[in-house]
Amino acid sequence: MKPFLILIQLCLFIANTGCAQTSTKLNNSTDPHAGSIITGAERMDQYLPILKGKKVAVFANHTSIAGQSNLVDTLIKRGVNITVIFGPEHGFRGTADAGEKIDNVTDAATGIPVVSLYGKKRKPSADDLKNADIMLFDIQDVGVRFYTYISSLEEYMESAIENNKPLIILDRPNPNGFYVDGPVLNTKFKSFVGMQPVPIVYGMTIGEYAKMLIGEKWLSPDSNKNSVLNLTVIACSNYTHKSKYVLPVKPSPNLPEIQSIYLYPSTCFFEGTVLSEGRGTDQPFQLFGHPSLPKNLASFTPRSKEGAKNPKLLNTLCYGWDLRGTPDEALKKVNNKIQLKWLIDAYQLFPQKDSFFLKNNFINLLSGNDELQKQIREGKSEDEIRKSWEPALNTFKNTRKKYLLYSDFE
């Protein structure tokens, strides 16, 4: 097998260099004097010259905002020739349920074909890219391993290598980028909700994560048949890993506000249980419960709604936890770490212990191991469980630092 050589062009431009586009305001309690964060997509002067005269493939969704509109619409107005759009989980327009099959369509607004890369087909084929000279990636991530956009990024990068296409990544801030925590995935439990040995909260932007995929040689060996990835990362301005970045657009239907995004790394564990994780309410991942839990707890009823057409425990009164509050209150609840106490407490209060976790063992894919389920069943304390994470987590933290584009939180 030939050595896997990578050509990386990292565009780390000075923070305030020419960008006339509208920027997203920084909500940063740790640095109240910082300026506005400017995303990679908004720094058009840095990448429009690369796209000039080229046929462009774009991986984007509703979070791909540049100026006041979707990146695709903005680029078309700037004369960029977009020949194909690729869409991730939830679709290009971002309204599909989690896990919902999405078909290929023609985008009504632009007339450009949209190829779904969620489901059986997860990376562009040679035929998809036959009318493209260059590939572009712009998706707002939330910095959580089981949020599938980093898996989509990985396979898009592999396709760029396999088809010998240059790739530009327009970087965006990570709203959970101010800490690193959780069990590091055991690759025996690799799936689309966790493909690499990283913790649940990995504290990196999309651009930084892409650098790590390359540097650690984590991309598929099948990609090695072409030896060079011509990668350009357009970095954000005025962003650091101390920033508390509030997304201007909800990244998916069930993360409607920053409170859900902050709590998601801790409360998404309930997707691997019989409890409702709050889908079908206005505050998913801020509420969780089950009809069998004590009736003196908070109550809610999941309903069918956009992005959760058939939620768990539909139209059933549930009792459980209500973590709703202000963004600052959510940050205090999280306290810069994954909170296991909610999962432990729910298990201890649940009357039918044998049926708490789903029979398909989805909890093992979410946690990235089969240890967490065993530890909860054995009654291990949060401190004991967290201690078991430390060796692999410390190793990852050292690896991570090699690929940072922005000042760290430490």
C-alpha positions, -999 to +999 in steps of 0.1 A: +000+000+000+014+034-009+020+059+019-009+082+026+005+116+019-017+147+025-013+182+012-030+206+036-034+243+029-045+258+062-058+293+057-053+309+091-059+345+083-055+374+107-087+379+127-099+411+112-089+409+076-114+420+050-149+406+054-178+428+047-204+402+053-228+403+083-212+384+113-227+365+142-224+381+175-203+365+202-220+356+235-189+350+255-191+354+293-154+346+296-143+374+272-169+402+272-146+425+252-141+402+223-154+412+189-179+395+166-171+360+155-168+358+117-174+323+103-154+308+075-184+310+052-186+348+058-149+353+048-157+352+011-127+372+001-106+342+012-123+315-009-143+331-038-111+335-058-105+297-054-140+290-067-138+314-097-144+296-130-149+262-112-178+238-111-185+234-074-200+206-053-214+218-020-222+198+012-245+221+031-277+224+050-299+251+065-271+261+090-249+270+061-255+307+064-233+334+047-245+369+051-283+369+054-290+337+034-280+301+028-245+297+015-258+281-018-281+311-025-253+335-016-227+319-038-250+317-068-257+355-065-219+359-065-216+340-098-204+307-084-213+277-106-228+251-081-235+219-100-246+196-071-256+199-035-251+171-009-273+170+022-267+153+056-290+139+082-321+161+085-317+170+048-305+201+030-333+222+043-330+207+078-366+195+086-364+157+085-366+136+116-335+121+132-327+089+113-354+096+086-346+083+051-341+112+027-344+108-010-325+127-037-344+157-049-341+189-070-339+220-048-370+240-055-353+273-049-323+268-072-331+239-095-298+222-084-299+185-078-296+175-041-280+141-033-287+127+001-257+114+020-277+100+049-289+064+049-275+037+026-255+062+006-231+081+028-204+095+004-204+111-031-197+087-059-176+094-090-208+098-109-221+124-084-189+144-088-184+141-126-195+177-131-175+191-102-140+205-101-139+213-064-157+203-033-170+226-005-181+217+030-201+240+053-221+225+081-227+238+116-217+211+141-224+210+178-192+193+190-207+160+202-194+126+189-228+110+182-241+141+163-236+126+128-222+156+109-185+147+118-192+113+103-205+129+072-174+151+071-151+121+073-168+103+044-169+135+023-131+139+028-126+103+017-146+109-014-125+140-022-094+118-019-108+089-040-120+112-067-089+135-067-109+167-059-097+197-039-117+203-008-125+236+010-139+234+046-156+266+058-150+264+095-176+273+121-174+277+159-182+248+182-209+257+207-196+230+230-160+237+222-150+250+257-144+216+273-135+180+265-151+150+284-167+116+281-156+081+273-134+077+243-150+054+217-137+019+215-136+012+178-152-022+183-184+000+187-178+021+156-210+032+138-223+063+121-230+078+156-193+074+165-166+065+140-133+075+157-116+071+191-127+105+204-147+114+236-183+124+234-173+161+238-141+165+218-137+203+219-128+209+183-142+227+153-150+210+120-118+223+106-097+211+135-114+177+135-106+174+098-069+181+105-070+153+132-086+128+108-057+134+084-029+136+110-039+105+129-044+086+096-080+078+106-095+080+071-104+048+054-075+028+039-096+026+007-089+063+003-052+056-001-054+048-038-051+085-044-023+099-022-030+136-019-058+156-004-057+192-013-075+207+017-081+243+025-096+253+058-110+288+060-108+296+097-131+317+118-121+351+131-124+362+167-131+327+179-113+308+207-122+277+227-133+300+256-160+314+234-197+307+243-211+308+208-249+308+204-260+295+171-280+318+149-299+289+134-310+257+151-287+229+138-315+203+137-351+201+147-345+186+181-318+211+191-339+242+189-320+264+213-286+267+230-299+251+263-306+218+244-272+220+228-255+224+262-274+195+277-274+172+247-240+154+255-255+143+289-291+137+281-288+120+247-279+088+267-317+085+271-320+077+234-305+043+244-332+038+271-370+034+271-373+069+285-384+098+264-355+122+258-380+151+253-385+147+215-420+158+207-418+187+232-406+223+226-374+216+246-360+182+236-330+170+257-341+194+284-369+170+295-367+133+300-389+108+317-413+078+315-448+069+327-433+044+352-413+069+371-426+085+404-455+108+398-441+135+421-415+143+394-420+168+366-445+158+339-447+163+301-463+146+272-445+140+238-466+151+208-461+147+171-444+177+156-419+187+129-387+168+133-404+143+157-433+129+139-434+098+159-415+104+191-409+078+218-439+075+242-461+096+218-492+111+236-482+094+268-479+114+301-443+110+314-428+118+347-392+127+351-367+157+350-372+192+338-339+209+332-353+239+314-339+274+322-318+301+309-286+295+289-265+304+319-285+280+341-279+252+315-242+259+316-242+257+354-260+224+353-235+210+328-205+225+346-181+218+318-185+180+320-209+152+310-233+148+338-240+111+345-261+117+376-293+120+356-288+086+339-278+070+372-308+085+391-333+076+364-320+040+364-322+038+402-358+051+403-370+030+373-390+000+386-382-025+358-344-024+357-341-052+331-361-031+306-345+003+312-319+000+284-332-007+249-327-043+238-308-032+207-280-019+230-280+015+213-266+029+245-233+011+236-231+030+203-238+063+221-213+057+248-188+040+225-184+010+247-203-017+266-189-007+299-212+022+307-243+001+306-226-025+329-214+002+353-249+017+356-264-018+362-238-026+388-245+006+407-212+023+401-209+059+413-204+088+389-169+092+403-160+056+397-173+057+361-155+089+353-122+075+367-125+046+342-125+072+314-093+090+325-065+071+307-080+072+272-093+107+278-059+121+288-043+105+257-070+121+235-065+156+251-028+154+242-036+143+206-062+171+202-038+199+210-017+191+180-045+201+156-060+232+172-064+263+150-076+285+178-065+294+213-075+267+238-097+270+269-068+261+292 
